[in-house]
């Protein structure tokens, strides 16, 4: 089954600690995962950023919100017990504990009020959380911004002349760390007289290791015949490495073809191209950035 969202986890967590003993999120994680029959892969799944365990992150936020509502009492750092108020709730528990349900507790309502910018537009329960933790909401918003920016970049590339695209792919390869020292590390070949090669990346000063580029500003899918022509051009130069970049996409036949040939050819479609441009700062600039802080446990241990 899918990993339950943090709101779905709040009632099971509160029930799990109803024995009045001391608990930690780490210790409760496996027991609650067992309740939901999570697979080993689901238990190990991480957030898209790779920074945290997804289930553990959601369970930690469930604990945080229960604490803010006064249903859990912290004994010491990382250790908690159910509060008298939590025990009262479990005498007649709801079907599900949600953010909206917790707002009936004054301390939680005050916490939520303080957490929301007074000038921000109010949100509904479904808009507010979409069942995602703050980290998940942030990563989802970041992904949407990246996708929107990628679409904008692709539209600009398609409206630019082919010669601009050829220069762009050379700039991108250099920004990604390919290419040796000197002005000749990245070369755009003469347009119209490129013999199937649009760019050359010299990986060392002597040009002993070379990557050849093909850049196609297409709207239609790139098929196997186009890749075969590029491979023919590589053979003509006794090349071992090639990168074929396009603003469109590649057919299944084209992708299967490059898996079984020598020289090695890497295919980069329009979506991947734009994401690489964003990752390596080609044609984009940083508008603003946010630092996500966490408690420095070592500081408090001194």
N, C-alpha and C positions, 0 to 999 in steps of 0.2 A: 504494500500500500504506500501511497505518497507520504513523505515525512510530514507529520501534523504541524500546523502553524502554532505560533506561541500562545494564542488565545485558547486553542484546543488543549494545550498542555497544562493550563493553569489549574483546572479542577483535578486532573490526575496527580499533579505534583502535590497539591494541598492534601489530597486523600492519602498519598504515599507517606507523608510526614505526620499523619494523624496519631501515630503512636507516641507522640510527645518526646521522642528522642531527638538527639542532635543529628543533623544531616548536612551534607554538602551536595552541590549540583553534580559534581563528578561521581559521587557515590550513587546518586539517584538516577543517573543517566541510563545505565543498563537496565535497571528494574522497570523504568517507564518505557524504554524502548521495547522491552519484552511485552509489555501490555499492548503495544501497537503492532506487534509482530514484525518489527523492522528487520530487514535483511542486513547482512554484514556490510554490503555495499552502501545501503542507506545510512547505516550508523557511521560509516567512514566518509560520507559525502561532505564536501567542503563548499563554502560560499564561492561564487564565481571568482572572487579576488584570490582565493586560495589561502586566505589568512586565518580562517577559523573553520571549525567543524560546524556544519549547518544545524544539525540536531542539538548539539551542545549550546550553540548560540541562541537558538529559540528557547531552550529550556532555561537558560540563564536569564533571558528577558521575562519569561513567565514568572520566575522567582522574584525578579526586581519589581514587577508590577504588583504581585501579591504582597510584597514587603511594603510598598508605598501605600497600599490600602490598609495596612495594619493587620493583615491576616497571617503574616509571618514575622517573627522577631529574630533579629540578628543577635547571636550570642557573642561571637567574635568574628574577625574577618574571615569570610567564606563559610561560616558555620551558622546554621539557623534552626529554629524550632517553630512549630505551629503556635500561634498566639491564642489566647482565650477567645478572641473574636473569630479566629479561624475555626475553632472547635464549634462555636455556636452556629456558624454558617453550615458546617457539615451535618448538623442535626437535621437540617432541611435544605439540602443542597439544590442548586439550580441544575438544569440539564447541562448548562455550559457556562463557564465564567468568561466574560468578555470585557473589553475596555469599557463599554457602555454600562455593564453591570457594576463594575468597580466604582463608577462615578457616584454611586449612592453613599460611598464612604467619604466623609468630608476631607480627610487628609489626602485621599487620592484625587479628589476633585480639585483641591488646592494645588497639588503637584502638577496636574494636567494644565491648569490655568497658568501656572508659572512657566511651564515648558513651552507654551504657545506664544508666539510673538503677538502682541496686542494689535499690531497693524496688519497682520496676515489675514487672509480670507478664511472664514471658518470652514471647517470640513465636516463631512458626515462620517459616521463610523466606517462605512465601506471605503470612502475616499481616504480616510485618515491612515488606515493601516494596511488595507488589502491583505490582512493576515500576515504581513511581513514585518520582521524586526527592523529597527532603524537602519542597521547595516544593510539589510536586504533592500529596503526602500531606496537607500542612497545608491547602491550598486545598480538597481533597476533604472533609476533616473539617469545615472551616468551612462548606462548602456543606450538609453533612448537618445541622449544628447549626441553620443558618438555616431549612432546610426543616422540621425538627422544631418550631422555634419558630413558624414560620408556621402550621403545622397547629394548634398550641396556641392561637394568637391567633384563628384562624378559628372554632374551637370555642367560645371565649369570646364572640365577637361573635354567633354564632348563638344562644347562650343568653341574650343580653341583649335588652332591649326595642327595638323599632324606633326609638324616639326617641333611644336611646343611639347607635345606628349613624349616625343623621343628624348628631348632634353630632360623632361621631368623624370623619366625612368632612370636615366643616368644619375641625376641628382639624388634620387631615392636610394639607389644602390650604394652610392658613396656615403650617404648619411647613415646607412645601416652598418657601415664599417667595412664594406668591401672596397678594395682599391688600395694601392700602396702610396708612398709619398710622391709629391711632385704634381705638376699641372697635367701630366699625361696619364694620370691614374684613371680618369673617366673621359671617354671620347664619344661624341655623337658623330656618326658617319655622315657623309655627304648625302643629303636627301635626294632620292631619285637615282642614286648611283651606289646603293649600299649592298647590292648582291645578296639581299636577304638578311643582312645584319644592320640593325639600327643603332646599336651602341656597343662599346667595348670597355670593359673594366680590367685594367692591369693591376693584378693583385700584388705585384712587387715592382721595384724600380727598373728591373731588366725586362719585364714583360714575359717572364718564364711561365707564369700562371695567369691565364686569361679567361674571363667570363664574357661570353657573347650574348647580346640582348636582341630580342625582337619585340617591337612595340606596335600593337595593332589597336587603333582607335575605332573599334567596331561597335555596331549595335546588335548584329546577328551573332549567334553562337559560333565559336571557333571550333571547327571539326578536325578530324585526323589529317586530312590532306594538307591543311595549313601547317600543322606540326611537322609533317613529313618533309615539306619544303624547307622548313627551318633546320631540320636535322640534316638535310642534304647540304645546306649552306655550312653547317658545322663540320661535316665530313670534308668539305672542300678546303677547310682551314685546319684540318686535323685537330679540331677542338675537342676538349673533354667535358666542358661545362657550358650550359646554355640556360637562359631564363627567358620564357615567353610570357609577356605581360599584355593584357588586353583590358579594355573598358567593359567588355561584355562577359561572357562565360564560356566554359569549355564543355564540349559534348562528352558523354561517357566513353565513347570510342577514343577520343583524344587523350583522356586521362588514363585509360587502360594501355594505350600505345606507349606512353612515356615510361611506364613501369618496367618494360622489358627491353629497353634499348640502351645502347652505349653509343654516343656520350650521354651523360646525365643531363636531363632537361627538367627544370622546375617550371610549373605553370602557376601564374598568379592572375586571378580573375579580377573584375572590377571591384567587387566588394572587398576582397583581400587587399587589393592595391590601395584603396582609400583608407582602410584601417591601418595599414603600414605607414601611410603618409601622416596619419594622426599620431601614431606611436613614435615616429621619428622626426616629427616637426617639420615636414615638407609641405609648404603651402598653407600652413596654419600657425596660429600664435596662441599663447595662453591668455585667456581673458581673466580668469580668477582661479584660485586653488583653495582647497580646504584641507587642514591637517586634522586627522582623527587621533585624539589623545587617549591614553589609558593610564590607569594608576601605576605609578612606579613603586612596586612592592618593596624593593630594596631600600628606598628612602625611609619607609615607615618601619623597617626592621632595625634601623640603626639606633 
